Amino acid sequence: MSTRSHDIAWAAPGPLLAAGQGLGRPALLRFATDDFIERLQAVLAEAPSRLAAFRALPETWREPMALPTVAEGAPAPPLSAAAQKLRRLIAGREAVPQATGGSAGPLKLYQPSQMRHYLVAAMLVCRLPGLPDREIDLAAGDRAGFVLRRLLPPGPAPDPKLDPPPFNPATWQEYAWVPGPDGPSWQQLPDPLEAPAGEERLPAFPMRYAEADGRNRRLLAGSVPTGRREAYIGAPVARADAATGRVVTPAPAPKTARLMLLRADVIEPWRRLIDLADQTKLRLWNDLGGDTETRSAAATAIGQARDQIQTASWYILLDLHDLLKKHLPQVVNAINGRSASLSHAEQALVDAMRDMKIPTGLAGALETGGYAAKSVATSLADALASIDAARTGLEAVVAEFARTTPPTRDPQWPSFLFPLADPDPNHLFFNAPGTQPILGVADGIDPDLALEEPEARQDQQDCVTALEALIIRAMPDASPAPDPAPMPAACAGQEPRDAWFVMRPVLDRPVCAPFHSSLVGPGTEPFRIAGFFDSDAPARPVRIGLPLDITPAGLRRFDKKAVVTLSDALCGQLHRMRGLGLGDLVLSVLPWPFHKPLKRAGGAPCTSSSDPSLSLGLVCSLSIPIITLCALILLIIMVTLFDIIFRWIPWFIMCLPVPGLRAKGPK
């Protein structure tokens, strides 16, 4: 058979071909059960003409498509060849059922987690009378599959601040999904009937069925990858350059991955310490001027907050030291007093860290327990120079840090203090001269990561922002150490409100290259892919049976088969928490005069009563039904509490009466 391109064509599935409408286009088939392959096999074996009832239509969970009535795939009694042909002829003369139900609007495909599966189906035929199947020569390297294409408006990338233009399938252009060394990207196609090198092929599998006249036919089907929506939407888009006409893929900014690592390990934890200090100041600072009892309670609570801030500060300093040592080793040499060859940006960073000092008045306020005022590090550079020596103790310490109890310092904690935030309103490290050095695109980061938002105690937040900018600017584009893997937050991209896709069948013929290497068929109906929490999406039915008899007599019968292993440190915290109640937690967050700090006593690792040198862990057995019951009660409590903000109670839960469902059996 001739393999010239005009002898071969892609067509709609045979049962869906309409007379007088040409070869049609591939069909999107929708299934609402997990046994969709078996259902497809059953309808093709019993009545292929009923395949039209599975065509995907726009639907929501309120207005779903009607579930097609097809054979369930049960083995039928053997029939003679004549009887089988007669049955097919009768079925072919019956009215072909069409997909029904659904709602108006664009076609949106849902994910398998939302109880929807979709197949794309097409046929590879020869342009001869009767459209016979074109056999795929696997020995010659021929391969059939499908490609997913994205539709985007023509022209340059749209401004994310503006609404996208209305969808127009006649003018929007197709982009191919092409994996690359820097990750996959969408590459613009000058001709949608071309398949660029490297475009991902989605597998196709053959399905056999018989026509009404007895001819055996082959249908090629493939799965629509709706579960990969986030990867498709978050990938960069390569567009043709207006000057050269070449397709340009936006390369990731060279310092983006290092910036995300810096923010994850240092900057964001530091910002949260500033938030904690600000909340403590608002709640307790004014109480230091009250009566003796109020002043004592406020001082105790502020001391506890300072201990918490100092503990986190040591670990943030340790992570900052490790990051600088890996990506800016000369800066670490400089702050440690060793000879170093510094660039202008590195010298600016070292100078800034030496200028970041805690006010003298605050250093005196930190003088408690086993720490004197001289224990406070003179600057951030001094603290970084000292933190590496404290690494072993910081990684091994188990007990909670508290300067006031006991009065002597635990030797595993560092011998110096350097809190990165404090409730004292005057705690401010330094002000960058002139305009704050905010990061920009010229610094080698993605534009979206240069954005900042206002936060509490903005003056202190500006200090952190300035330090972040100085660190990134001191880093070369090519780091001496391997860059970390980009974090998902740095690769999310701008998610459009409407992302449109089509699928096309492709036949690859390497023997015919370069003249007819790939045959790309027509596209399916354009569709969107629903997000995981799409409000229109259906939901899988999940039934959780809670205990019916919740009396002590009934609950005691449940076996405790859930086993939890606790270390000695967690065991100590568990014993400590047993003395607290919900009222204690509520009072700990209320302002004065209702505020009551949590008890700090206890929490030491568990040891044997007969041998205190022997650490003890615990193996605890719990009852899953009782845990589920507790989870429901706590969920209702928290939902009711947060209803003050979200006002979501009317849409939270729906309960229906179940006659006769009672805790105790018949009397």
Residue pairs with C-beta under 8 A, 6 or more apart in sequence:
1 7
1 126
1 134
1 135
3 509
3 512
3 516
4 516
5 516
5 519
6 127
7 126
7 127
7 128
8 124
8 125
8 126
8 127
8 134
8 507
8 519
9 23
9 124
9 125
9 126
9 127
9 521
10 23
10 26
10 122
10 123
10 124
10 125
10 505
10 507
10 519
10 520
10 521
10 522
11 17
11 23
11 24
11 122
11 123
11 124
11 125
11 131
12 23
12 24
12 25
12 26
12 27
12 122
12 123
13 26
13 27
13 51
13 121
13 122
13 123
13 219
14 48
14 123
14 131
14 209
14 211
14 217
14 219
15 48
15 49
15 50
15 51
15 52
15 96
15 209
16 24
16 27
16 51
16 52
16 55
17 23
17 24
17 131
18 24
23 125
23 131
23 522
24 522
25 122
25 521
25 522
25 523
25 524
25 525
26 120
26 121
26 122
26 146
26 503
26 504
26 505
26 521
26 522
26 523
26 524
27 51
27 55
27 120
27 121
27 122
27 524
28 55
28 56
28 107
28 109
28 118
28 119
28 120
28 224
28 503
28 524
28 525
28 527
29 40
29 51
29 54
29 55
29 56
29 118
29 119
29 120
29 121
29 221
30 54
30 55
30 56
30 57
30 65
30 99
30 109
30 116
30 117
30 118
31 39
31 40
31 54
31 116
31 117
31 118
31 119
32 64
32 65
32 67
32 115
32 116
32 117
32 538
33 39
33 115
33 117
34 117
36 117
36 119
38 73
39 70
39 73
40 54
40 119
40 207
40 221
41 73
41 207
42 70
42 71
42 72
42 73
43 50
43 51
43 54
43 68
43 70
43 71
44 51
44 207
44 208
44 209
44 219
45 71
45 73
45 209
46 70
46 71
46 76
47 70
47 71
47 91
48 209
48 210
48 211
49 91
49 92
49 94
49 96
50 68
50 70
50 96
50 97
51 121
52 96
52 97
52 98
52 99
53 66
53 68
53 69
53 70
53 97
53 98
53 99
53 100
54 68
54 99
55 98
55 99
56 65
56 99
56 107
56 109
56 118
56 525
56 527
57 65
57 99
57 101
57 102
57 107
58 102
58 103
58 104
58 105
58 106
58 107
58 108
59 65
59 101
59 102
59 103
59 108
60 103
60 536
60 537
60 538
61 536
61 537
61 538
61 539
62 103
62 536
63 101
63 102
63 103
64 101
64 102
64 538
65 99
65 100
65 101
65 102
66 99
66 100
66 101
68 97
68 99
79 87
81 214
84 210
84 214
85 212
85 213
85 214
88 210
88 211
88 212
88 213
88 214
89 212
89 213
91 212
92 212
106 167
106 526
106 527
106 528
107 525
107 526
107 527
107 528
108 527
108 528
108 529
108 530
108 534
108 536
109 116
109 118
109 224
109 226
109 527
109 528
109 529
109 530
110 116
110 226
110 530
110 534
110 537
110 538
111 226
111 227
111 229
111 529
111 530
111 532
111 537
112 226
112 227
113 227
113 532
113 540
114 530
114 534
114 537
114 538
114 539
114 540
115 538
115 539
115 540
116 226
116 537
116 538
117 223
118 223
118 224
118 226
119 221
119 222
119 223
119 224
120 146
120 221
120 222
120 223
120 224
120 503
120 505
120 524
121 207
121 219
121 220
121 221
121 222
122 219
122 220
122 505
122 521
123 131
123 133
123 217
123 218
123 219
123 220
124 133
124 134
124 136
124 144
124 218
124 220
124 505
124 507
125 131
125 132
125 133
125 134
126 132
126 133
126 134
130 215
133 217
133 218
136 142
136 143
136 144
136 507
137 511
140 509
140 510
140 511
141 508
141 509
141 510
141 511
142 507
142 508
142 509
142 510
142 511
143 201
143 507
143 508
144 204
144 220
144 505
144 506
144 507
144 508
145 201
145 202
145 203
145 204
145 222
145 505
145 506
145 508
146 201
146 202
146 203
146 204
146 222
146 503
146 504
146 505
146 506
147 176
147 177
147 195
147 199
147 200
147 201
147 202
147 503
147 504
147 506
147 520
148 177
148 200
148 202
148 224
148 225
148 232
148 501
148 502
148 503
149 174
149 175
149 176
149 177
149 189
149 192
149 501
149 502
149 503
149 504
149 523
150 174
150 175
150 177
150 186
150 232
150 499
150 500
150 501
151 167
151 169
151 172
151 173
151 174
151 175
151 500
151 501
151 502
151 526
152 172
152 173
152 175
152 186
152 237
153 164
153 165
153 168
153 171
153 172
153 173
154 171
154 172
154 173
156 239
156 242
157 237
157 239
158 164
158 165
158 496
160 494
163 497
164 496
164 497
164 498
167 498
167 500
167 526
169 500
169 526
172 500
173 188
173 189
174 189
174 192
174 502
174 523
175 186
175 187
175 188
175 189
175 237
175 238
176 186
176 187
176 189
176 195
176 196
176 199
177 184
177 186
177 199
177 200
177 232
177 235
178 184
178 185
178 186
178 187
178 196
178 198
178 199
178 200
179 198
179 200
180 198
180 249
182 249
182 251
182 252
183 235
183 236
183 252
183 491
184 200
184 231
184 235
185 235
185 236
185 237
185 238
185 249
185 250
186 235
186 236
186 237
186 238
187 196
187 199
187 238
187 247
187 249
188 237
188 238
188 239
188 240
188 247
189 196
190 240
192 504
192 520
192 523
193 520
194 518
194 520
195 506
195 508
195 518
195 520
201 506
201 508
202 222
202 223
202 225
202 503
203 222
204 220
204 221
204 222
204 505
205 220
205 221
205 222
206 218
206 219
206 220
206 221
207 218
207 219
207 220
207 221
208 216
208 217
208 218
208 219
209 216
209 217
209 219
210 216
210 217
211 217
220 505
222 503
224 503
226 529
226 530
229 499
229 529
229 530
229 531
229 532
230 532
232 499
232 501
232 529
233 493
233 495
233 496
233 499
234 491
234 492
234 493
234 495
235 493
236 249
236 250
236 252
236 493
237 250
238 247
238 248
238 249
238 250
239 247
239 248
240 246
240 247
240 248
241 247
241 248
252 446
252 486
253 441
253 444
253 445
253 446
254 444
254 477
254 478
255 443
255 444
255 445
255 472
255 475
255 477
256 444
256 445
256 446
256 449
256 486
256 490
257 483
257 484
257 485
257 486
257 487
257 490
258 327
258 472
258 475
258 479
258 483
258 484
259 439
259 445
259 449
259 468
259 472
259 490
260 449
260 484
260 486
260 487
260 489
260 490
261 323
261 484
261 487
262 323
262 468
262 471
262 472
263 468
264 487
265 316
265 319
265 320
265 323
266 316
266 319
266 320
266 323
267 464
267 468
269 312
269 316
270 316
270 420
270 421
270 464
271 455
271 461
271 464
273 309
273 312
273 313
273 316
273 419
273 420
273 421
274 420
274 421
274 455
274 456
274 457
274 460
274 461
274 464
275 455
275 456
276 305
276 308
276 309
276 421
277 305
277 309
277 421
277 422
277 423
277 427
277 457
278 423
278 456
278 457
280 301
280 302
280 305
280 423
281 423
281 424
281 425
283 301
283 591
283 592
283 595
284 298
284 301
284 302
284 305
284 423
284 592
284 595
285 298
285 302
285 423
285 424
285 425
287 294
287 295
287 297
287 298
287 592
288 295
288 298
288 299
288 302
289 295
290 298
290 592
294 592
294 593
297 595
297 597
298 592
300 597
301 595
301 597
302 423
303 368
303 403
303 404
304 402
304 597
304 600
305 423
306 366
306 403
306 419
306 422
306 423
307 400
307 401
307 402
307 403
309 419
309 420
309 421
309 422
310 401
310 417
310 418
310 419
311 400
311 401
312 420
313 418
313 419
313 420
313 421
314 387
314 390
314 394
314 413
314 414
314 418
315 394
316 420
317 383
317 384
317 387
317 418
317 420
318 387
318 388
318 390
318 391
318 394
320 384
321 332
321 384
321 387
321 388
324 331
324 332
324 384
324 471
325 332
326 479
326 481
327 475
327 479
327 480
327 481
328 346
328 349
328 471
328 474
328 475
329 480
330 340
330 341
330 342
330 346
331 340
331 342
331 346
331 349
331 350
331 474
332 384
333 339
333 340
334 340
334 342
334 346
334 350
335 350
335 353
335 354
335 381
335 382
335 384
335 385
336 385
337 385
342 350
343 474
345 470
345 473
345 474
346 474
348 470
348 473
348 474
349 470
349 471
349 473
349 474
350 381
352 430
352 432
352 466
352 467
352 470
353 379
353 380
353 381
353 384
353 467
354 379
354 380
354 381
354 382
355 379
355 429
355 430
356 379
356 380
356 381
356 429
356 430
356 463
356 467
357 378
357 379
357 380
357 429
357 430
358 376
358 377
358 418
358 419
358 427
358 429
359 424
359 426
359 427
359 428
361 424
361 426
362 422
362 424
362 426
362 427
363 373
363 376
364 373
365 424
366 373
366 375
366 376
366 417
366 419
367 373
367 375
368 403
368 404
369 402
369 403
369 404
369 406
369 407
369 408
369 409
370 403
370 407
370 408
370 409
371 403
371 409
371 417
375 415
375 416
375 417
376 416
376 417
376 418
377 383
377 386
377 416
377 417
377 418
380 418
380 429
382 418
383 416
383 418
386 414
386 415
386 416
387 414
390 413
390 414
390 415
390 416
393 411
393 412
393 413
393 414
394 412
394 413
394 414
396 412
397 410
397 412
397 413
398 568
398 569
398 605
399 410
399 412
399 603
399 604
399 605
400 600
400 603
401 410
401 413
402 600
403 409
405 600
405 601
409 415
419 427
421 427
421 460
427 460
428 459
428 460
428 463
429 460
429 463
430 463
430 466
431 459
431 462
431 463
432 462
432 463
432 466
436 462
436 465
436 466
436 469
437 466
437 469
437 470
437 473
438 450
438 452
438 465
438 469
439 445
439 449
439 450
439 468
439 469
439 472
439 473
440 450
441 447
441 450
443 450
443 469
443 472
443 473
444 472
444 475
444 477
445 472
446 490
448 494
449 490
452 465
455 461
498 528
499 528
499 529
500 526
500 527
500 528
501 526
501 527
501 528
501 529
502 523
502 524
502 525
502 526
502 527
503 523
503 524
504 520
504 521
504 522
504 523
504 524
505 520
505 521
506 518
506 519
506 520
506 521
507 518
507 519
508 517
508 518
509 516
509 517
509 518
509 519
510 517
530 536
530 537
531 537
544 628
546 625
546 628
546 629
546 632
547 554
547 555
547 558
547 625
547 626
547 628
547 629
548 554
548 661
548 662
548 663
549 555
549 663
549 664
550 629
550 663
551 663
551 664
554 663
554 664
555 623
555 625
555 626
558 623
558 624
558 625
558 626
559 623
560 621
560 622
560 623
561 621
561 623
561 624
562 621
562 622
562 623
562 624
562 627
563 619
563 620
563 621
563 622
564 619
564 620
564 621
564 622
565 617
565 618
565 619
565 620
566 574
566 617
566 618
566 619
566 620
567 605
567 617
568 605
568 606
568 607
568 615
568 616
568 617
569 605
570 617
571 605
571 606
571 616
571 617
571 618
572 602
572 603
572 604
572 605
572 606
573 603
574 618
575 602
575 603
575 606
576 599
576 601
576 602
576 603
579 599
579 602
580 598
580 599
584 596
584 598
584 599
585 598
587 594
587 595
587 596
588 595
588 596
588 597
588 598
589 595
590 596
605 615
606 615
606 616
606 617
606 618
607 613
607 614
607 615
607 616
608 614
608 616
639 648
639 649
639 652
640 649
642 648
643 649
